[in-house]
């Protein structure tokens, strides 16, 4: 990312009072060796194809096919490198600033809503894509994407485990105290399609008392509650339908502990 853009991000953080910078993350970049290997492979296969065709054998078609595949991989990697060069993410004490699609977004941990989702891709290597949709200080939305495993993807930031964890921990630390105060005052707190009070947790499908909840987890894209030894609770909801998921999970741990 260019120096002017980086300075603009730091200036935006200062205006929003986000505090000290804690981390800098760029767009994920393909390995330089991989790009060179794809290009060299394409050239070598093209040369072999020409030689074999000149020798009068149709086996050169095989190397033509390999050369085309290598060229496509090379072009894809160059495209990813070029597009991701404009991405920028900076974490601070009280929020973050992200440069995505030519815009700079400022996010405060104490006021944002985070909707997290993930998709697991299976195969020989396998990888998981993570998406975080956040509300910025102007009420707009910014989407941050990361990947664990596999090859870098367009629009995704590097080192997802670091910034993904820091983001969730920052939002939880900033918002959990106020949520706990509301619950202790007897209020009902909404988390998208799920809600909680000191005594119950519920959704449009039903209600469960915290004293009956044996465990809470999120698995296969759902927030799940174990009730009566089974994970088939009526209040199970999709992870993407629960903003500030980790705040809710912390609340669930506290309330389950209180009733025990």
C-alpha positions in Angstrom: 0.0 0.0 0.0 1.3 3.5 -0.9 2.6 5.8 1.8 -0.2 8.4 1.2 -2.9 5.8 1.8 -1.2 4.5 4.9 -0.9 8.1 6.3 -4.6 8.6 5.5 -5.5 5.6 7.6 -3.4 6.7 10.5 -5.0 10.2 10.3 -8.5 8.6 10.3 -7.6 6.6 13.4 -6.4 9.8 15.1 -9.6 11.7 14.3 -11.7 8.8 15.7 -9.5 8.6 18.9 -8.6 4.9 18.3 -5.4 5.1 20.3 -2.1 3.4 19.6 -1.6 1.3 16.5 -1.3 -2.4 17.3 -1.0 -4.2 13.9 -0.6 -3.6 10.2 -1.9 -6.1 7.6 -1.7 -6.0 3.8 -3.6 -7.8 1.1 -2.6 -11.4 0.8 0.1 -11.9 -1.9 0.9 -15.0 -3.9 4.4 -16.4 -3.3 6.9 -15.0 -5.8 8.3 -18.4 -6.4 4.9 -19.7 -7.3 4.4 -16.9 -9.9 7.8 -17.6 -11.5 7.2 -21.3 -11.5 3.9 -20.9 -13.4 5.6 -18.7 -16.0 8.6 -21.0 -16.4 6.3 -24.0 -16.7 4.3 -22.4 -19.4 7.4 -21.5 -21.4 9.0 -24.9 -21.1 5.8 -26.7 -22.0 5.3 -24.4 -25.0 8.8 -25.1 -26.2 8.4 -28.9 -25.8 5.1 -28.7 -27.7 6.8 -26.9 -30.7 9.6 -29.5 -30.7 7.2 -32.4 -30.6 5.0 -31.0 -33.4 8.1 -30.4 -35.5 9.0 -34.1 -35.0 5.6 -35.0 -36.3 4.1 -36.4 -33.1 0.7 -35.5 -31.7 2.0 -35.8 -28.2 2.7 -32.1 -28.3 -1.0 -31.5 -27.7 -0.5 -32.6 -24.1 2.2 -30.0 -23.5 0.0 -27.3 -25.2 -2.7 -28.1 -22.6 -0.2 -27.9 -19.7 1.1 -24.6 -21.1 -2.4 -23.1 -21.2 -3.1 -24.2 -17.7 0.2 -22.7 -16.4 -0.5 -19.4 -18.2 -4.0 -19.2 -16.7 -2.5 -19.8 -13.2 0.2 -17.2 -13.8 -2.4 -14.6 -15.0 -4.6 -15.4 -12.0 -1.7 -14.9 -9.5 -0.7 -11.6 -11.1 -4.3 -10.4 -11.0 -4.6 -11.3 -7.3 -1.3 -9.6 -6.5 -2.3 -6.4 -8.3 -5.8 -6.2 -6.8 -4.7 -7.0 -3.2 -1.9 -4.4 -3.3 -4.6 -1.8 -2.7 -5.9 -3.4 0.5 -4.9 -2.1 3.9 -5.9 -3.0 7.5 -4.6 -1.3 10.7 -5.6 -2.2 14.2 -5.6 0.2 17.1 -6.4 0.1 20.8 -10.1 1.0 20.3 -10.8 0.1 16.7 -9.5 -0.4 13.2 -9.2 1.4 9.9 -9.5 -0.6 6.6 -8.9 0.4 3.0 -11.2 -1.7 0.8 -12.3 -1.0 -2.7 -10.8 2.4 -2.8 -12.5 3.6 0.4 -11.1 4.1 3.9 -13.5 2.9 6.7 -13.1 3.6 10.4 -14.5 1.2 12.9 -14.8 1.6 16.7 -14.9 -1.6 18.8 -17.4 -0.1 21.2 -20.1 0.7 18.6 -19.6 -1.6 15.7 -21.6 -4.7 14.8 -19.7 -7.7 13.5 -21.2 -10.5 11.6 -18.8 -13.4 11.1 -19.2 -16.3 8.6 -16.9 -19.0 7.3 -16.9 -21.5 4.5 -14.7 -24.6 4.5 -13.4 -25.8 1.2 -12.4 -29.4 1.1 -9.9 -31.0 -1.3 -6.3 -32.1 -1.4 -5.1 -29.1 0.5 -8.3 -27.6 1.9 -8.8 -24.1 3.1 -11.3 -21.9 5.0 -12.5 -18.5 4.0 -13.6 -16.1 6.7 -15.8 -13.0 6.2 -16.5 -10.2 8.7 -19.1 -7.6 8.0 -18.7 -4.6 10.2 -20.5 -1.3 10.7 -18.2 1.7 10.5 -18.5 5.0 12.4 -20.6 6.5 9.6 -23.2 3.7 9.7 -21.9 2.1 6.5 -20.6 -1.4 6.1 -17.1 -2.7 5.4 -16.3 -6.3 4.7 -13.0 -7.9 5.7 -12.0 -11.2 4.3 -9.3 -13.7 5.2 -8.2 -17.2 4.4 -6.6 -20.0 6.3 -4.8 -22.5 4.1 -4.9 -22.8 0.4 -3.6 -20.0 -1.9 -4.1 -16.3 -1.4 -7.5 -15.1 -2.8 -8.5 -11.7 -4.3 -9.8 -9.3 -1.7 -8.4 -11.2 1.3 -6.0 -9.9 4.0 -2.8 -11.7 5.1 -2.4 -13.4 8.5 -6.1 -13.9 9.2 -5.7 -15.7 12.5 -4.0 -12.6 14.0 -6.3 -9.9 13.0 -9.5 -12.0 13.2 -8.7 -12.9 16.8 -7.7 -9.4 17.7 -10.9 -8.0 16.1 -13.2 -10.3 18.1 -11.3 -9.8 21.3 -11.4 -6.0 20.9 -15.1 -5.9 20.3 -15.8 -8.2 23.2 -13.7 -6.3 25.6 -15.3 -3.0 24.6 -19.0 -4.1 24.5 -19.3 -6.9 27.1 -19.4 -4.6 30.2 -22.3 -2.5 28.9 -24.2 -5.7 27.9 -23.6 -7.2 31.3 -24.9 -4.0 33.0 -28.1 -4.2 31.0 -28.7 -7.8 31.8 -28.0 -7.2 35.5 -30.6 -4.4 35.4 -33.2 -7.0 34.2 -33.2 -5.9 30.5 -33.4 -8.0 27.5 -30.5 -7.8 25.1 -30.9 -8.5 21.3 -28.2 -10.2 19.2 -29.9 -10.3 15.8 -32.1 -13.3 15.7 -31.4 -14.3 19.2 -32.0 -12.6 22.5 -30.9 -13.1 26.2 -32.1 -12.1 29.6 -30.6 -13.1 33.0 -32.9 -16.1 33.0 -33.6 -17.1 29.4 -32.3 -17.3 25.9 -34.6 -17.4 22.9 -35.3 -16.8 19.2 -38.4 -16.8 17.0 -38.5 -20.6 17.3 -38.6 -20.9 21.1 -37.1 -20.1 24.5 -34.8 -22.0 26.9 -33.9 -21.2 30.5 -30.2 -20.8 31.1 -30.4 -23.4 33.9 -31.3 -26.0 31.3 -28.5 -25.1 28.9 -25.7 -27.6 29.3 -23.3 -26.1 26.8 -23.0 -23.6 23.9 -20.9 -23.9 20.8 -20.8 -22.8 17.1 -20.4 -25.6 14.6 -21.1 -26.1 10.9 -22.3 -22.5 10.6 -24.7 -22.6 13.6 -24.8 -21.4 17.2 -25.9 -24.5 19.0 -27.2 -25.1 22.5 -27.1 -28.5 24.3 -30.3 -29.1 26.2 -31.3 -32.4 27.7 -28.1 -34.0 26.3 -28.9 -33.0 22.8 -27.7 -30.2 20.5 -31.1 -29.9 18.8 -32.3 -26.9 20.8 -35.2 -24.8 19.4 -33.0 -21.7 19.7 -30.2 -22.8 17.4 -29.5 -20.1 14.9 -27.1 -19.5 12.0 -23.8 -17.8 13.0 -24.3 -15.1 10.5 -27.6 -14.1 12.2 -25.8 -13.3 15.4 -24.0 -9.9 15.4 -21.1 -9.7 17.8 -21.0 -13.5 18.2 -18.2 -13.5 20.7 -19.9 -11.0 23.0 -22.9 -13.3 23.0 -20.8 -16.4 23.7 -19.2 -14.5 26.7 -22.7 -13.6 27.9 -23.8 -17.2 27.6 -20.8 -18.4 29.6 -21.5 -15.9 32.4 -25.2 -16.6 32.6 -24.8 -20.3 32.5 -22.2 -20.0 35.3 -24.6 -17.7 37.3 -27.5 -20.2 37.3 -25.1 -23.0 38.4 
